[in-house]
Amino acid sequence: MEKKRFEQIDFLRAISIVGVVAIHVAAFNLSNTAAYFAWNYLQFVVVAFVFCSGYVLANRYNTEFASISQILPWLKKRFVRLLLPFYLYFLLHFSLWFLFPNLFSGFGLKKSFAFILNSLLLTGGVDLNWLPLLFIQLTLVFVVLSFIKKKTSYYLGYLFFSLLVCAFFTFFNSFSQFYRWTMWIPWSLVLLTAIKISSLEKQFRFPERKYVLFGSLLFSIFVILLVFFGLTDRSLIFRTHKYPPDLYYLAYSLGLTLFSIVLGKIKFFAHPIISRSFFYLSTNSYPLFFIHIIVLDFFFKNLRNYYFFSSWIVQFLTVLFLSVIIKMLIDKVIARLKSQKFTAPALQNPPQKDGFWNS
């Protein structure tokens, strides 16, 4: 199994988590023109997250799965990595809101057994659990694609099916209430794109101009739909096309994602300080997603009305900074606990002559 870092993916994932924080802060300031612009046009960052996940999976596990016995341990490990941060977040946020209602509003949390159960089962409840649910669904899709990738007819059949469903969602809104159970179909188009680009890069060098050309093609589809929706009085707000995603949202978001990859290859972003910052944000993007929700709750419950925080840009920078600091503190606590766990037996039980430590 190939293990390596992808600088352009680190860049893309880093700007994605920063974009998510900006979107959520801007959502509280939609009367501000700049905040509204950021809230609407940064919606592509979730597509960028999915693209990053698909790209890395395709590189690391492209030849890993040959049988069910190989898949099941990997699925178990991945499900734990996806669900554990969410469960920890939910437990902490619910506890803080329950114990300190004057400091936390709960962001829609409810003191209901049904709400808690639906939240934990990802069938409803807290709104943001749609994201771990999506990644679990796409993990299963990735396994299926890994088995049929050499069977061209099956692969093309799945692509056609996904495009057909996505086109249906573009022009009909009948199944929007069932988005949790149907969203994986159009979202898998992002996964397919990431897998294909990863495959092309392995076969031969995939130059920046091809990213630009493919991104331009997608943007052309977006512009056509933009004109059509404008003429037919359909909403042009991206969020209304996101649950589940349709061609309007995906064409725009995938196009910007590919342009962002080209932008990430600019030498300026290769500076050691900047690249290390992107690397940290990238590797911690998933836990930062949950941490910043709790920070948002506390911030807008207690600090928003202070004059210093009147600007939405200041709010955004404050929430991002606090989220990163909290993540760093958590890392230090975990590292110290691990250090104590492994050093304490060593002090009490010196190594024997055979070199093994007693425990």
C-alpha positions as CSV (number, residue, x, y, z in Angstrom):
1,M,0.0,0.0,0.0
2,E,1.4,3.3,-1.1
3,K,1.8,6.0,1.6
4,K,2.8,9.5,0.7
5,R,1.7,13.1,1.0
6,F,0.1,15.1,-1.8
7,E,1.0,18.8,-1.4
8,Q,-1.8,19.9,-3.7
9,I,-4.3,17.9,-1.7
10,D,-3.0,19.3,1.6
11,F,-3.5,22.8,0.1
12,L,-7.0,22.0,-1.1
13,R,-8.1,20.4,2.1
14,A,-6.6,23.3,4.1
15,I,-8.5,26.0,2.2
16,S,-11.6,23.8,2.5
17,I,-11.7,23.7,6.3
18,V,-10.9,27.5,6.3
19,G,-13.8,27.9,3.8
20,V,-16.2,25.9,6.0
21,V,-15.4,28.1,9.0
22,A,-15.9,31.2,6.8
23,I,-19.3,29.9,5.6
24,H,-20.6,29.2,9.0
25,V,-19.5,32.5,10.4
26,A,-20.9,34.3,7.3
27,A,-24.3,32.6,7.8
28,F,-24.7,34.8,11.0
29,N,-24.0,37.9,9.0
30,L,-26.0,37.5,5.7
31,S,-27.2,41.2,5.8
32,N,-23.6,42.1,5.1
33,T,-22.9,42.0,1.3
34,A,-19.4,40.6,1.6
35,A,-20.4,37.9,4.1
36,Y,-23.3,36.9,1.9
37,F,-21.0,36.6,-1.1
38,A,-18.6,34.4,0.9
39,W,-21.4,32.3,2.3
40,N,-22.8,31.6,-1.2
41,Y,-19.6,31.3,-3.3
42,L,-17.5,29.3,-0.9
43,Q,-20.0,26.4,-0.9
44,F,-17.7,24.5,-3.2
45,V,-15.4,23.6,-0.3
46,V,-17.5,20.5,0.6
47,V,-17.0,19.2,-2.9
48,A,-13.2,19.9,-2.4
49,F,-13.3,17.8,0.8
50,V,-14.9,14.8,-1.0
51,F,-12.4,15.2,-3.9
52,C,-9.5,15.1,-1.5
53,S,-10.8,12.0,0.1
54,G,-11.4,10.2,-3.2
55,Y,-8.0,11.2,-4.5
56,V,-6.1,9.9,-1.5
57,L,-8.1,6.7,-1.3
58,A,-7.5,6.0,-5.0
59,N,-3.7,6.5,-4.5
60,R,-3.4,4.5,-1.3
61,Y,-5.8,1.6,-1.9
62,N,-5.9,1.2,-5.6
63,T,-4.7,-2.4,-5.4
64,E,-5.5,-3.1,-1.8
65,F,-8.9,-4.9,-2.2
66,A,-8.9,-8.3,-3.7
67,S,-11.4,-10.1,-1.4
68,I,-14.0,-9.4,1.3
69,S,-11.6,-10.5,4.0
70,Q,-9.3,-7.6,3.0
71,I,-12.2,-5.1,2.9
72,L,-13.9,-5.8,6.3
73,P,-10.9,-4.8,8.5
74,W,-10.4,-1.6,6.4
75,L,-14.0,-0.7,6.6
76,K,-14.0,-1.2,10.4
77,K,-11.0,1.1,10.8
78,R,-12.4,3.7,8.5
79,F,-15.8,3.7,10.1
80,V,-14.2,4.3,13.5
81,R,-12.1,7.2,12.1
82,L,-15.2,8.8,10.7
83,L,-17.6,8.1,13.5
84,L,-15.5,8.5,16.7
85,P,-14.8,12.3,16.2
86,F,-18.5,12.9,15.5
87,Y,-19.6,10.9,18.6
88,L,-17.0,12.8,20.8
89,Y,-18.2,16.1,19.4
90,F,-21.9,15.2,20.0
91,L,-21.2,14.1,23.6
92,L,-19.1,17.2,24.4
93,H,-21.4,19.7,22.8
94,F,-24.5,18.2,24.3
95,S,-22.9,18.1,27.7
96,L,-21.7,21.7,27.6
97,W,-25.2,22.9,26.4
98,F,-26.9,20.8,29.1
99,L,-24.6,21.9,31.9
100,F,-24.1,25.5,30.9
101,P,-27.2,26.7,29.0
102,N,-26.1,30.3,29.7
103,L,-22.9,29.8,27.7
104,F,-24.1,27.6,24.9
105,S,-27.3,27.7,22.8
106,G,-27.0,24.2,21.5
107,F,-27.3,25.0,17.8
108,G,-30.6,23.0,17.5
109,L,-29.8,20.3,20.0
110,K,-32.8,18.9,21.8
111,K,-33.3,17.1,25.1
112,S,-35.0,14.2,23.5
113,F,-34.2,10.5,23.4
114,A,-35.4,10.2,19.8
115,F,-33.2,13.2,18.9
116,I,-30.2,11.7,20.5
117,L,-30.8,8.3,18.9
118,N,-31.3,9.7,15.5
119,S,-28.2,11.8,15.8
120,L,-26.1,8.8,16.8
121,L,-27.5,6.6,14.1
122,L,-27.1,9.4,11.5
123,T,-30.8,9.1,10.5
124,G,-31.7,12.7,11.6
125,G,-31.2,14.7,14.8
126,V,-28.3,17.1,14.7
127,D,-28.0,18.6,11.2
128,L,-24.2,18.3,10.7
129,N,-24.2,14.5,11.0
130,W,-25.0,14.4,7.3
131,L,-21.3,14.9,6.6
132,P,-20.0,11.7,8.4
133,L,-23.0,9.9,6.9
134,L,-21.9,11.0,3.5
135,F,-18.3,9.9,4.0
136,I,-19.5,6.5,5.2
137,Q,-21.7,6.1,2.1
138,L,-18.9,7.1,-0.2
139,T,-16.5,4.7,1.6
140,L,-18.9,1.9,0.6
141,V,-19.2,3.3,-2.9
142,F,-15.4,3.4,-3.2
143,V,-15.2,-0.3,-2.3
144,V,-17.8,-1.2,-5.0
145,L,-15.9,0.9,-7.5
146,S,-12.6,-0.8,-6.6
147,F,-14.2,-4.1,-7.6
148,I,-15.8,-3.0,-10.9
149,K,-13.1,-0.5,-12.1
150,K,-11.6,-3.1,-14.5
151,K,-15.0,-4.0,-15.9
152,T,-15.6,-1.1,-18.2
153,S,-19.3,-1.8,-18.9
154,Y,-20.1,-1.8,-15.2
155,Y,-18.1,1.3,-14.5
156,L,-19.6,3.2,-17.3
157,G,-23.1,1.9,-16.3
158,Y,-22.6,3.3,-12.8
159,L,-21.4,6.6,-14.3
160,F,-24.4,6.9,-16.5
161,F,-26.7,6.0,-13.6
162,S,-25.2,8.7,-11.4
163,L,-25.4,11.4,-14.1
164,L,-29.0,10.5,-14.8
165,V,-30.0,10.7,-11.1
166,C,-28.0,14.0,-10.7
167,A,-29.7,15.4,-13.8
168,F,-33.1,14.4,-12.3
169,F,-32.2,16.3,-9.1
170,T,-31.3,19.3,-11.2
171,F,-34.7,19.7,-12.7
172,F,-37.0,18.1,-10.2
173,N,-37.0,18.6,-6.4
174,S,-39.3,15.7,-5.5
175,F,-36.8,13.8,-3.4
176,S,-35.1,16.6,-1.4
177,Q,-36.6,15.4,1.8
178,F,-34.8,12.1,1.3
179,Y,-31.5,13.7,0.7
180,R,-29.7,11.7,3.4
181,W,-30.4,8.4,1.6
182,T,-30.0,9.6,-2.0
183,M,-27.2,12.2,-1.7
184,W,-24.4,9.6,-2.2
185,I,-25.4,9.1,-5.8
186,P,-24.6,12.6,-7.2
187,W,-21.8,13.0,-4.6
188,S,-20.2,9.9,-6.0
189,L,-19.6,11.8,-9.3
190,V,-17.0,13.8,-7.3
191,L,-15.5,10.5,-6.1
192,L,-15.4,9.2,-9.7
193,T,-13.7,12.4,-10.9
194,A,-11.0,12.2,-8.2
195,I,-10.4,8.5,-8.9
196,K,-10.1,9.1,-12.6
197,I,-7.6,12.1,-12.2
198,S,-5.6,10.0,-9.8
199,S,-5.4,7.2,-12.3
200,L,-4.4,9.6,-15.1
201,E,-1.7,11.1,-13.0
202,K,-0.2,7.6,-12.4
203,Q,-0.2,6.7,-16.1
204,F,1.4,10.0,-17.2
205,R,2.0,13.5,-16.0
206,F,-1.3,15.3,-15.7
207,P,-0.3,18.9,-16.5
208,E,-1.9,22.0,-15.0
209,R,-3.5,22.9,-18.4
210,K,-5.6,19.8,-18.2
211,Y,-6.9,20.8,-14.8
212,V,-7.8,24.2,-16.3
213,L,-9.4,22.6,-19.4
214,F,-11.5,20.2,-17.4
215,G,-12.4,22.9,-14.9
216,S,-13.4,25.3,-17.7
217,L,-15.6,22.6,-19.2
218,L,-17.4,22.2,-15.9
219,F,-17.7,25.9,-15.5
220,S,-19.3,26.1,-18.9
221,I,-22.0,23.7,-17.8
222,F,-22.5,25.8,-14.7
223,V,-22.9,29.0,-16.8
224,I,-25.4,27.3,-19.1
225,L,-27.5,26.2,-16.1
226,L,-27.1,29.6,-14.4
227,V,-28.7,31.2,-17.5
228,F,-31.4,28.6,-17.7
229,F,-32.3,28.9,-14.0
230,G,-32.3,32.7,-14.3
231,L,-34.7,32.6,-17.2
232,T,-37.0,30.1,-15.4
233,D,-36.9,32.0,-12.1
234,R,-35.2,29.1,-10.3
235,S,-33.1,29.9,-7.2
236,L,-29.4,30.6,-8.0
237,I,-28.3,30.2,-4.4
238,F,-25.9,27.3,-4.2
239,R,-27.1,26.0,-0.9
240,T,-30.6,25.3,-2.4
241,H,-28.9,23.0,-4.9
242,K,-26.8,21.2,-2.3
243,Y,-29.2,18.8,-0.5
244,P,-28.8,16.6,-2.6
245,P,-26.3,18.2,-5.0
246,D,-27.4,18.7,-8.6
247,L,-25.5,19.5,-11.7
248,Y,-25.6,23.3,-11.1
249,Y,-23.9,22.9,-7.7
250,L,-21.5,20.1,-8.7
251,A,-20.3,21.8,-12.0
252,Y,-19.5,25.0,-10.2
253,S,-17.9,23.3,-7.2
254,L,-15.9,20.8,-9.1
255,G,-14.7,23.4,-11.5
256,L,-13.5,25.7,-8.7
257,T,-11.9,22.6,-7.0
258,L,-9.8,21.9,-10.1
259,F,-8.8,25.6,-10.4
260,S,-7.8,25.5,-6.8
261,I,-5.5,22.6,-7.3
262,V,-3.7,24.6,-10.0
263,L,-3.5,27.6,-7.7
264,G,-2.0,25.4,-5.0
265,K,1.0,24.7,-7.2
266,I,2.1,28.4,-7.2
267,K,5.6,28.6,-5.7
268,F,4.4,31.1,-3.0
269,F,2.5,28.3,-1.3
270,A,5.6,26.1,-1.2
271,H,7.2,28.4,1.4
272,P,8.1,26.3,4.4
273,I,6.0,28.3,6.9
274,I,2.9,28.4,4.6
275,S,3.2,24.7,3.5
276,R,3.5,23.6,7.2
277,S,0.4,25.6,8.0
278,F,-1.5,24.0,5.2
279,F,-0.2,20.6,6.2
280,Y,-1.5,21.1,9.8
281,L,-4.9,22.3,8.7
282,S,-5.1,19.5,6.2
283,T,-4.2,16.6,8.6
284,N,-6.6,18.0,11.3
285,S,-9.4,19.2,9.0
286,Y,-11.9,16.6,10.2
287,P,-11.6,17.2,13.9
288,L,-11.4,20.9,13.3
289,F,-14.7,20.7,11.6
290,F,-16.4,19.5,14.8
291,I,-14.3,21.7,17.1
292,H,-15.3,24.9,15.3
293,I,-19.0,24.1,15.7
294,I,-18.6,24.2,19.5
295,V,-16.5,27.4,19.3
296,L,-19.1,29.0,17.0
297,D,-21.8,28.2,19.6
298,F,-19.9,29.8,22.4
299,F,-18.8,32.7,20.4
300,F,-22.2,33.8,19.0
301,K,-23.8,33.2,22.4
302,N,-21.4,35.3,24.4
303,L,-19.0,37.5,22.3
304,R,-20.7,38.5,19.1
305,N,-22.3,41.7,20.5
306,Y,-19.0,43.2,21.6
307,Y,-17.9,46.1,19.4
308,F,-14.5,44.5,18.6
309,F,-16.2,41.5,17.1
310,S,-18.7,43.5,15.0
311,S,-16.9,42.7,11.7
312,W,-17.6,39.3,10.3
313,I,-14.0,39.0,9.2
314,V,-12.9,39.4,12.8
315,Q,-15.5,36.9,13.9
316,F,-14.2,34.4,11.3
317,L,-10.5,34.9,12.2
318,T,-11.4,34.6,15.9
319,V,-13.4,31.3,15.5
320,L,-10.7,29.8,13.3
321,F,-7.9,30.8,15.7
322,L,-9.7,29.5,18.7
323,S,-10.5,26.2,17.0
324,V,-6.9,25.7,16.0
325,I,-5.6,26.5,19.5
326,I,-8.1,24.1,21.1
327,K,-7.0,21.4,18.7
328,M,-3.4,22.0,19.6
329,L,-4.2,21.9,23.3
330,I,-6.0,18.6,22.9
331,D,-3.1,17.2,21.0
332,K,-0.7,18.2,23.8
333,V,-2.9,16.6,26.4
334,I,-3.2,13.4,24.4
335,A,0.6,13.3,23.8
336,R,1.3,13.8,27.5
337,L,-1.1,11.1,28.5
338,K,0.5,8.7,26.0
339,S,4.0,9.7,27.3
340,Q,3.0,8.9,30.9
341,K,1.4,5.7,29.8
342,F,4.6,4.4,28.2
343,T,7.2,5.9,30.5
344,A,5.7,5.0,33.9
345,P,6.2,1.3,33.5
346,A,9.7,1.9,32.4
347,L,10.6,3.7,35.6
348,Q,9.1,1.1,37.8
349,N,10.3,-1.9,35.9
350,P,13.8,-1.5,34.4
351,P,14.5,-3.6,31.3
352,Q,15.6,-7.2,31.8
353,K,18.7,-8.6,30.2
354,D,16.8,-9.9,27.2
355,G,15.8,-6.3,26.3
356,F,12.0,-6.7,26.9
357,W,10.1,-4.5,29.2
358,N,7.8,-5.9,31.9
359,S,4.4,-4.5,32.2
